[in-house]
Amino acid sequence: MNAVIPGKADPMPSGVALARKRLSVALVLSAAMIVIYFGFMGLFAFDKPLLGTILTPGLSLCIVLGPLVIISSFLLCLIYVLWANHVFDPGIQNLR
């Protein structure tokens, strides 16, 4: 029987706690991607003159932000993979 000692962290998180942590990480990263994507689409729909701002000859703000949206999706995916490899997978191994 495992007794919970106040002030002491549980060395092996339960499956439910691990699942909740994974869900919270997934929701935060998904929300970030939604904000980035729909923010860009909102600018595209409602503020085209801003996106048409010329930064240098032949380079507008839209041409810079478009690839940044794509790169951000790869970075968010990388963040999830690193988190899963360092936190989630060891947690699963501890449960076995």
N, CA, C and O atoms as a Tinker XYZ file with bonds, in Angstrom:
   384  protein
     1  N      0.842000   -1.169000    0.000000    73     2
     2  CA     0.000000    0.000000    0.000000    64     1     3
     3  C      0.889000    1.233000    0.000000    63     2     4     5
     4  O      1.799000    1.336000    0.822000    81     3
     5  N      0.644000    2.157000   -0.895000    73     3     6
     6  CA     1.437000    3.375000   -1.002000    64     5     7
     7  C      0.758000    4.499000   -0.244000    63     6     8     9
     8  O     -0.371000    4.880000   -0.553000    81     7
     9  N      1.452000    5.025000    0.750000    73     7    10
    10  CA     0.933000    6.161000    1.502000    64     9    11
    11  C      1.470000    7.440000    0.880000    63    10    12    13
    12  O      2.629000    7.503000    0.468000    81    11
    13  N      0.628000    8.447000    0.815000    73    11    14
    14  CA     1.043000    9.735000    0.288000    64    13    15
    15  C      1.549000   10.580000    1.439000    63    14    16    17
    16  O      0.824000   10.825000    2.403000    81    15
    17  N      2.781000   11.024000    1.341000    73    15    18
    18  CA     3.379000   11.843000    2.378000    64    17    19
    19  C      3.297000   13.297000    1.925000    63    18    20    21
    20  O      3.770000   13.632000    0.838000    81    19
    21  N      2.701000   14.169000    2.748000    73    19    22
    22  CA     2.606000   15.574000    2.348000    64    21    23
    23  C      3.994000   16.171000    2.103000    63    22    24    25
    24  O      4.930000   15.952000    2.873000    81    23
    25  N      4.097000   16.915000    1.030000    73    23    26
    26  CA     5.357000   17.556000    0.692000    64    25    27
    27  C      6.275000   16.691000   -0.145000    63    26    28    29
    28  O      7.283000   17.181000   -0.655000    81    27
    29  N      5.955000   15.430000   -0.298000    73    27    30
    30  CA     6.775000   14.524000   -1.104000    64    29    31
    31  C      6.079000   14.288000   -2.440000    63    30    32    33
    32  O      4.879000   14.016000   -2.489000    81    31
    33  N      6.847000   14.396000   -3.518000    73    31    34
    34  CA     6.282000   14.142000   -4.844000    64    33    35
    35  C      6.192000   12.641000   -5.056000    63    34    36    37
    36  O      7.050000   11.886000   -4.600000    81    35
    37  N      5.165000   12.224000   -5.739000    73    35    38
    38  CA     5.003000   10.818000   -6.079000    64    37    39
    39  C      6.075000   10.451000   -7.104000    63    38    40    41
    40  O      6.079000   11.015000   -8.198000    81    39
    41  N      6.987000    9.524000   -6.788000    73    39    42
    42  CA     8.068000    9.220000   -7.722000    64    41    43
    43  C      7.583000    8.582000   -9.011000    63    42    44    45
    44  O      8.191000    8.771000  -10.065000    81    43
    45  N      6.495000    7.828000   -8.939000    73    43    46
    46  CA     5.952000    7.201000  -10.144000    64    45    47
    47  C      4.545000    7.742000  -10.361000    63    46    48    49
    48  O      3.619000    7.361000   -9.646000    81    47
    49  N      4.376000    8.629000  -11.344000    73    47    50
    50  CA     3.034000    9.183000  -11.560000    64    49    51
    51  C      2.072000    8.108000  -12.036000    63    50    52    53
    52  O      2.449000    7.189000  -12.763000    81    51
    53  N      0.853000    8.239000  -11.622000    73    51    54
    54  CA    -0.143000    7.261000  -12.046000    64    53    55
    55  C     -0.453000    7.450000  -13.524000    63    54    56    57
    56  O     -0.137000    8.486000  -14.110000    81    55
    57  N     -1.066000    6.452000  -14.110000    73    55    58
    58  CA    -1.427000    6.522000  -15.522000    64    57    59
    59  C     -2.382000    7.663000  -15.805000    63    58    60    61
    60  O     -2.309000    8.296000  -16.859000    81    59
    61  N     -3.276000    7.927000  -14.868000    73    59    62
    62  CA    -4.246000    9.011000  -15.057000    64    61    63
    63  C     -3.537000   10.358000  -15.055000    63    62    64    65
    64  O     -3.842000   11.217000  -15.883000    81    63
    65  N     -2.596000   10.555000  -14.139000    73    63    66
    66  CA    -1.860000   11.820000  -14.081000    64    65    67
    67  C     -1.033000   12.012000  -15.341000    63    66    68    69
    68  O     -0.938000   13.121000  -15.868000    81    67
    69  N     -0.441000   10.941000  -15.816000    73    67    70
    70  CA     0.361000   11.011000  -17.026000    64    69    71
    71  C     -0.509000   11.337000  -18.240000    63    70    72    73
    72  O     -0.120000   12.131000  -19.096000    81    71
    73  N     -1.672000   10.725000  -18.304000    73    71    74
    74  CA    -2.597000   10.999000  -19.409000    64    73    75
    75  C     -3.089000   12.446000  -19.363000    63    74    76    77
    76  O     -3.228000   13.091000  -20.403000    81    75
    77  N     -3.352000   12.955000  -18.160000    73    75    78
    78  CA    -3.786000   14.353000  -18.032000    64    77    79
    79  C     -2.674000   15.310000  -18.458000    63    78    80    81
    80  O     -2.936000   16.318000  -19.113000    81    79
    81  N     -1.446000   14.996000  -18.089000    73    79    82
    82  CA    -0.323000   15.843000  -18.458000    64    81    83
    83  C     -0.149000   15.857000  -19.980000    63    82    84    85
    84  O      0.088000   16.911000  -20.571000    81    83
    85  N     -0.268000   14.677000  -20.612000    73    83    86
    86  CA    -0.149000   14.608000  -22.066000    64    85    87
    87  C     -1.261000   15.403000  -22.730000    63    86    88    89
    88  O     -1.026000   16.096000  -23.720000    81    87
    89  N     -2.460000   15.308000  -22.196000    73    87    90
    90  CA    -3.585000   16.056000  -22.752000    64    89    91
    91  C     -3.361000   17.557000  -22.608000    63    90    92    93
    92  O     -3.645000   18.318000  -23.533000    81    91
    93  N     -2.860000   17.982000  -21.465000    73    91    94
    94  CA    -2.649000   19.422000  -21.279000    64    93    95
    95  C     -1.548000   19.937000  -22.206000    63    94    96    97
    96  O     -1.669000   21.034000  -22.752000    81    95
    97  N     -0.487000   19.169000  -22.390000    73    95    98
    98  CA     0.571000   19.580000  -23.322000    64    97    99
    99  C      0.021000   19.639000  -24.741000    63    98   100   101
   100  O      0.286000   20.592000  -25.474000    81    99
   101  N     -0.742000   18.622000  -25.129000    73    99   102
   102  CA    -1.313000   18.590000  -26.481000    64   101   103
   103  C     -2.276000   19.753000  -26.705000    63   102   104   105
   104  O     -2.287000   20.345000  -27.785000    81   103
   105  N     -3.076000   20.082000  -25.707000    73   103   106
   106  CA    -4.024000   21.186000  -25.857000    64   105   107
   107  C     -3.316000   22.534000  -25.955000    63   106   108   109
   108  O     -3.721000   23.388000  -26.743000    81   107
   109  N     -2.267000   22.732000  -25.168000    73   107   110
   110  CA    -1.526000   23.989000  -25.227000    64   109   111
   111  C     -0.859000   24.149000  -26.591000    63   110   112   113
   112  O     -0.930000   25.219000  -27.195000    81   111
   113  N     -0.218000   23.098000  -27.074000    73   111   114
   114  CA     0.449000   23.182000  -28.374000    64   113   115
   115  C     -0.561000   23.335000  -29.510000    63   114   116   117
   116  O     -0.314000   24.067000  -30.468000    81   115
   117  N     -1.689000   22.650000  -29.404000    73   115   118
   118  CA    -2.734000   22.795000  -30.422000    64   117   119
   119  C     -3.312000   24.204000  -30.416000    63   118   120   121
   120  O     -3.547000   24.790000  -31.473000    81   119
   121  N     -3.537000   24.743000  -29.229000    73   119   122
   122  CA    -4.055000   26.114000  -29.134000    64   121   123
   123  C     -3.059000   27.108000  -29.725000    63   122   124   125
   124  O     -3.457000   28.063000  -30.392000    81   123
   125  N     -1.778000   26.889000  -29.484000    73   123   126
   126  CA    -0.762000   27.775000  -30.059000    64   125   127
   127  C     -0.811000   27.727000  -31.583000    63   126   128   129
   128  O     -0.730000   28.764000  -32.241000    81   127
   129  N     -0.945000   26.527000  -32.143000    73   127   130
   130  CA    -0.991000   26.405000  -33.605000    64   129   131
   131  C     -2.254000   27.046000  -34.160000    63   130   132   133
   132  O     -2.212000   27.681000  -35.213000    81   131
   133  N     -3.363000   26.889000  -33.475000    73   131   134
   134  CA    -4.622000   27.495000  -33.923000    64   133   135
   135  C     -4.511000   29.018000  -33.923000    63   134   136   137
   136  O     -4.956000   29.674000  -34.864000    81   135
   137  N     -3.917000   29.580000  -32.867000    73   135   138
   138  CA    -3.752000   31.035000  -32.789000    64   137   139
   139  C     -2.846000   31.524000  -33.919000    63   138   140   141
   140  O     -3.142000   32.528000  -34.566000    81   139
   141  N     -1.750000   30.814000  -34.153000    73   139   142
   142  CA    -0.821000   31.220000  -35.217000    64   141   143
   143  C     -1.501000   31.152000  -36.578000    63   142   144   145
   144  O     -1.447000   32.109000  -37.350000    81   143
   145  N     -2.142000   30.023000  -36.875000    73   143   146
   146  CA    -2.750000   29.836000  -38.194000    64   145   147
   147  C     -3.907000   30.801000  -38.430000    63   146   148   149
   148  O     -3.958000   31.482000  -39.455000    81   147
   149  N     -4.836000   30.854000  -37.477000    73   147   150
   150  CA    -6.001000   31.714000  -37.687000    64   149   151
   151  C     -5.639000   33.193000  -37.556000    63   150   152   153
   152  O     -6.313000   34.047000  -38.132000    81   151
   153  N     -4.593000   33.497000  -36.813000    73   151   154
   154  CA    -4.102000   34.868000  -36.791000    64   153   155
   155  C     -3.616000   35.296000  -38.164000    63   154   156   157
   156  O     -3.922000   36.392000  -38.634000    81   155
   157  N     -2.855000   34.417000  -38.799000    73   155   158
   158  CA    -2.377000   34.714000  -40.152000    64   157   159
   159  C     -3.544000   34.799000  -41.132000    63   158   160   161
   160  O     -3.592000   35.710000  -41.959000    81   159
   161  N     -4.472000   33.868000  -41.049000    73   159   162
   162  CA    -5.625000   33.889000  -41.952000    64   161   163
   163  C     -6.495000   35.119000  -41.691000    63   162   164   165
   164  O     -7.066000   35.681000  -42.626000    81   163
   165  N     -6.600000   35.542000  -40.427000    73   163   166
   166  CA    -7.352000   36.751000  -40.109000    64   165   167
   167  C     -6.707000   37.987000  -40.722000    63   166   168   169
   168  O     -7.389000   38.864000  -41.253000    81   167
   169  N     -5.383000   38.041000  -40.639000    73   167   170
   170  CA    -4.686000   39.154000  -41.300000    64   169   171
   171  C     -4.914000   39.102000  -42.800000    63   170   172   173
   172  O     -5.143000   40.128000  -43.440000    81   171
   173  N     -4.851000   37.908000  -43.353000    73   171   174
   174  CA    -5.035000   37.738000  -44.789000    64   173   175
   175  C     -6.435000   38.168000  -45.218000    63   174   176   177
   176  O     -6.618000   38.741000  -46.292000    81   175
   177  N     -7.426000   37.884000  -44.362000    73   175   178
   178  CA    -8.816000   38.200000  -44.714000    64   177   179
   179  C     -9.175000   39.655000  -44.439000    63   178   180   181
   180  O     -9.917000   40.263000  -45.210000    81   179
   181  N     -8.660000   40.222000  -43.349000    73   179   182
   182  CA    -9.149000   41.518000  -42.912000    64   181   183
   183  C     -8.141000   42.658000  -42.994000    63   182   184   185
   184  O     -8.526000   43.819000  -42.853000    81   183
   185  N     -6.867000   42.362000  -43.219000    73   183   186
   186  CA    -5.884000   43.449000  -43.272000    64   185   187
   187  C     -4.837000   43.184000  -44.352000    63   186   188   189
   188  O     -3.639000   43.097000  -44.080000    81   187
   189  N     -5.324000   43.059000  -45.575000    73   187   190
   190  CA    -4.413000   42.800000  -46.696000    64   189   191
   191  C     -3.382000   43.912000  -46.897000    63   190   192   193
   192  O     -2.240000   43.623000  -47.257000    81   191
   193  N     -3.753000   45.171000  -46.673000    73   191   194
   194  CA    -2.724000   46.207000  -46.841000    64   193   195
   195  C     -1.526000   46.017000  -45.891000    63   194   196   197
   196  O     -0.389000   46.303000  -46.265000    81   195
   197  N     -1.781000   45.541000  -44.682000    73   195   198
   198  CA    -0.674000   45.281000  -43.766000    64   197   199
   199  C      0.229000   44.174000  -44.311000    63   198   200   201
   200  O      1.453000   44.300000  -44.292000    81   199
   201  N     -0.377000   43.100000  -44.791000    73   199   202
   202  CA     0.419000   41.996000  -45.339000    64   201   203
   203  C      1.127000   42.404000  -46.629000    63   202   204   205
   204  O      2.144000   41.816000  -46.998000    81   203
   205  N      0.601000   43.384000  -47.293000    73   203   206
   206  CA     1.227000   43.858000  -48.524000    64   205   207
   207  C      2.352000   44.853000  -48.289000    63   206   208   209
   208  O      2.955000   45.353000  -49.238000    81   207
   209  N      2.632000   45.138000  -47.030000    73   207   210
   210  CA     3.717000   46.066000  -46.705000    64   209   211
   211  C      5.037000   45.534000  -47.254000    63   210   212   213
   212  O      5.432000   44.402000  -46.976000    81   211
   213  N      5.701000   46.362000  -48.028000    73   211   214
   214  CA     6.978000   45.966000  -48.622000    64   213   215
   215  C      8.093000   46.194000  -47.601000    63   214   216   217
   216  O      8.307000   47.313000  -47.135000    81   215
   217  N      8.800000   45.112000  -47.262000    73   215   218
   218  CA     9.910000   45.209000  -46.329000    64   217   219
   219  C     11.194000   45.600000  -47.046000    63   218   220   221
   220  O     11.926000   46.488000  -46.609000    81   219
   221  N     11.442000   44.934000  -48.128000    73   219   222
   222  CA    12.539000   45.277000  -49.038000    64   221   223
   223  C     11.998000   45.049000  -50.441000    63   222   224   225
   224  O     10.991000   44.357000  -50.591000    81   223
   225  N     12.609000   45.588000  -51.448000    73   223   226
   226  CA    12.085000   45.367000  -52.799000    64   225   227
   227  C     11.947000   43.869000  -53.116000    63   226   228   229
   228  O     12.914000   43.111000  -53.045000    81   227
   229  N     10.733000   43.473000  -53.464000    73   227   230
   230  CA    10.447000   42.087000  -53.797000    64   229   231
   231  C     10.093000   41.214000  -52.605000    63   230   232   233
   232  O      9.873000   40.015000  -52.773000    81   231
   233  N     10.030000   41.784000  -51.394000    73   231   234
   234  CA     9.730000   41.003000  -50.186000    64   233   235
   235  C      8.678000   41.728000  -49.359000    63   234   236   237
   236  O      8.924000   42.800000  -48.807000    81   235
   237  N      7.492000   41.112000  -49.288000    73   235   238
   238  CA     6.424000   41.706000  -48.488000    64   237   239
   239  C      6.310000   40.967000  -47.157000    63   238   240   241
   240  O      6.893000   39.900000  -46.964000    81   239
   241  N      5.553000   41.557000  -46.258000    73   239   242
   242  CA     5.340000   40.950000  -44.946000    64   241   243
   243  C      4.667000   39.586000  -45.075000    63   242   244   245
   244  O      4.971000   38.674000  -44.307000    81   243
   245  N      3.768000   39.439000  -46.024000    73   243   246
   246  CA     3.065000   38.170000  -46.233000    64   245   247
   247  C      4.032000   37.057000  -46.619000    63   246   248   249
   248  O      3.888000   35.919000  -46.170000    81   247
   249  N      5.013000   37.385000  -47.448000    73   247   250
   250  CA     5.976000   36.373000  -47.886000    64   249   251
   251  C      6.859000   35.935000  -46.717000    63   250   252   253
   252  O      7.385000   34.822000  -46.727000    81   251
   253  N      7.024000   36.777000  -45.732000    73   251   254
   254  CA     7.790000   36.406000  -44.540000    64   253   255
   255  C      6.921000   35.600000  -43.572000    63   254   256   257
   256  O      7.356000   34.573000  -43.051000    81   255
   257  N      5.690000   36.068000  -43.333000    73   255   258
   258  CA     4.827000   35.414000  -42.348000    64   257   259
   259  C      4.317000   34.050000  -42.807000    63   258   260   261
   260  O      4.144000   33.153000  -41.982000    81   259
   261  N      4.075000   33.878000  -44.095000    73   259   262
   262  CA     3.573000   32.596000  -44.595000    64   261   263
   263  C      4.487000   31.430000  -44.241000    63   262   264   265
   264  O      4.032000   30.467000  -43.624000    81   263
   265  N      5.759000   31.491000  -44.613000    73   263   266
   266  CA     6.668000   30.405000  -44.226000    64   265   267
   267  C      6.856000   30.289000  -42.714000    63   266   268   269
   268  O      7.097000   29.194000  -42.207000    81   267
   269  N      6.749000   31.410000  -41.983000    73   267   270
   270  CA     6.868000   31.329000  -40.529000    64   269   271
   271  C      5.733000   30.515000  -39.907000    63   270   272   273
   272  O      5.932000   29.850000  -38.891000    81   271
   273  N      4.546000   30.563000  -40.511000    73   271   274
   274  CA     3.429000   29.745000  -40.036000    64   273   275
   275  C      3.782000   28.271000  -40.206000    63   274   276   277
   276  O      3.540000   27.465000  -39.307000    81   275
   277  N      4.344000   27.922000  -41.339000    73   275   278
   278  CA     4.715000   26.531000  -41.601000    64   277   279
   279  C      5.855000   26.099000  -40.677000    63   278   280   281
   280  O      5.819000   25.006000  -40.112000    81   279
   281  N      6.849000   26.945000  -40.528000    73   279   282
   282  CA     7.976000   26.624000  -39.652000    64   281   283
   283  C      7.516000   26.470000  -38.210000    63   282   284   285
   284  O      8.024000   25.616000  -37.484000    81   283
   285  N      6.553000   27.294000  -37.791000    73   283   286
   286  CA     6.051000   27.192000  -36.417000    64   285   287
   287  C      5.377000   25.851000  -36.173000    63   286   288   289
   288  O      5.462000   25.313000  -35.069000    81   287
   289  N      4.705000   25.296000  -37.187000    73   287   290
   290  CA     4.092000   23.980000  -36.998000    64   289   291
   291  C      5.159000   22.911000  -36.791000    63   290   292   293
   292  O      4.976000   22.006000  -35.977000    81   291
   293  N      6.265000   23.005000  -37.513000    73   291   294
   294  CA     7.356000   22.059000  -37.305000    64   293   295
   295  C      7.982000   22.237000  -35.922000    63   294   296   297
   296  O      8.322000   21.252000  -35.265000    81   295
   297  N      8.136000   23.479000  -35.477000    73   295   298
   298  CA     8.722000   23.730000  -34.158000    64   297   299
   299  C      7.818000   23.223000  -33.034000    63   298   300   301
   300  O      8.301000   22.656000  -32.054000    81   299
   301  N      6.520000   23.426000  -33.175000    73   299   302
   302  CA     5.591000   22.915000  -32.167000    64   301   303
   303  C      5.597000   21.389000  -32.139000    63   302   304   305
   304  O      5.496000   20.783000  -31.072000    81   303
   305  N      5.716000   20.782000  -33.296000    73   303   306
   306  CA     5.829000   19.325000  -33.363000    64   305   307
   307  C      7.121000   18.864000  -32.695000    63   306   308   309
   308  O      7.123000   17.871000  -31.967000    81   307
   309  N      8.207000   19.571000  -32.937000    73   307   310
   310  CA     9.486000   19.241000  -32.311000    64   309   311
   311  C      9.394000   19.370000  -30.794000    63   310   312   313
   312  O      9.930000   18.531000  -30.070000    81   311
   313  N      8.726000   20.400000  -30.310000    73   311   314
   314  CA     8.544000   20.573000  -28.863000    64   313   315
   315  C      7.799000   19.378000  -28.286000    63   314   316   317
   316  O      8.173000   18.863000  -27.233000    81   315
   317  N      6.744000   18.932000  -28.971000    73   315   318
   318  CA     5.987000   17.780000  -28.471000    64   317   319
   319  C      6.829000   16.515000  -28.477000    63   318   320   321
   320  O      6.791000   15.745000  -27.518000    81   319
   321  N      7.580000   16.291000  -29.532000    73   319   322
   322  CA     8.410000   15.081000  -29.615000    64   321   323
   323  C      9.466000   15.085000  -28.513000    63   322   324   325
   324  O      9.691000   14.060000  -27.870000    81   323
   325  N     10.115000   16.227000  -28.289000    73   323   326
   326  CA    11.120000   16.309000  -27.229000    64   325   327
   327  C     10.479000   16.076000  -25.859000    63   326   328   329
   328  O     11.036000   15.365000  -25.023000    81   327
   329  N      9.316000   16.674000  -25.634000    73   327   330
   330  CA     8.621000   16.450000  -24.364000    64   329   331
   331  C      8.247000   14.985000  -24.204000    63   330   332   333
   332  O      8.432000   14.409000  -23.132000    81   331
   333  N      7.724000   14.384000  -25.257000    73   331   334
   334  CA     7.325000   12.981000  -25.179000    64   333   335
   335  C      8.527000   12.084000  -24.910000    63   334   336   337
   336  O      8.429000   11.142000  -24.123000    81   335
   337  N      9.644000   12.361000  -25.544000    73   335   338
   338  CA    10.832000   11.533000  -25.342000    64   337   339
   339  C     11.428000   11.691000  -23.949000    63   338   340   341
   340  O     11.967000   10.731000  -23.398000    81   339
   341  N     11.338000   12.891000  -23.369000    73   339   342
   342  CA    11.976000   13.130000  -22.078000    64   341   343
   343  C     11.052000   12.971000  -20.869000    63   342   344   345
   344  O     11.527000   12.739000  -19.757000    81   343
   345  N      9.744000   13.094000  -21.074000    73   343   346
   346  CA     8.815000   13.026000  -19.951000    64   345   347
   347  C      7.825000   11.877000  -20.111000    63   346   348   349
   348  O      7.699000   11.035000  -19.222000    81   347
   349  N      7.127000   11.840000  -21.233000    73   347   350
   350  CA     6.036000   10.882000  -21.392000    64   349   351
   351  C      6.528000    9.446000  -21.499000    63   350   352   353
   352  O      6.030000    8.569000  -20.793000    81   351
   353  N      7.495000    9.194000  -22.368000    73   351   354
   354  CA     7.987000    7.827000  -22.543000    64   353   355
   355  C      8.612000    7.258000  -21.270000    63   354   356   357
   356  O      8.340000    6.105000  -20.934000    81   355
   357  N      9.451000    8.030000  -20.540000    73   355   358
   358  CA     9.934000    7.495000  -19.262000    64   357   359
   359  C      8.796000    7.253000  -18.262000    63   358   360   361
   360  O      8.852000    6.312000  -17.471000    81   359
   361  N      7.779000    8.095000  -18.301000    73   359   362
   362  CA     6.626000    7.877000  -17.423000    64   361   363
   363  C      5.901000    6.576000  -17.737000    63   362   364   365
   364  O      5.468000    5.859000  -16.834000    81   363
   365  N      5.773000    6.283000  -19.016000    73   363   366
   366  CA     5.162000    5.023000  -19.435000    64   365   367
   367  C      6.017000    3.840000  -18.967000    63   366   368   369
   368  O      5.491000    2.841000  -18.477000    81   367
   369  N      7.328000    3.961000  -19.120000    73   367   370
   370  CA     8.228000    2.900000  -18.676000    64   369   371
   371  C      8.127000    2.681000  -17.172000    63   370   372   373
   372  O      8.201000    1.543000  -16.708000    81   371
   373  N      7.957000    3.758000  -16.401000    73   371   374
   374  CA     7.813000    3.624000  -14.953000    64   373   375
   375  C      6.518000    2.924000  -14.573000    63   374   376   377
   376  O      6.453000    2.280000  -13.526000    81   375
   377  N      5.497000    3.035000  -15.392000    73   375   378
   378  CA     4.221000    2.392000  -15.095000    64   377   379
   379  C      4.275000    0.886000  -15.343000    63   378   380   381
   380  O      3.489000    0.129000  -14.773000    81   379
   381  N      5.193000    0.463000  -16.186000    73   379   382
   382  CA     5.269000   -0.974000  -16.503000    64   381   383
   383  C      6.007000   -1.694000  -15.469000    63   382   384
   384  O      6.174000   -2.910000  -15.563000    81   383
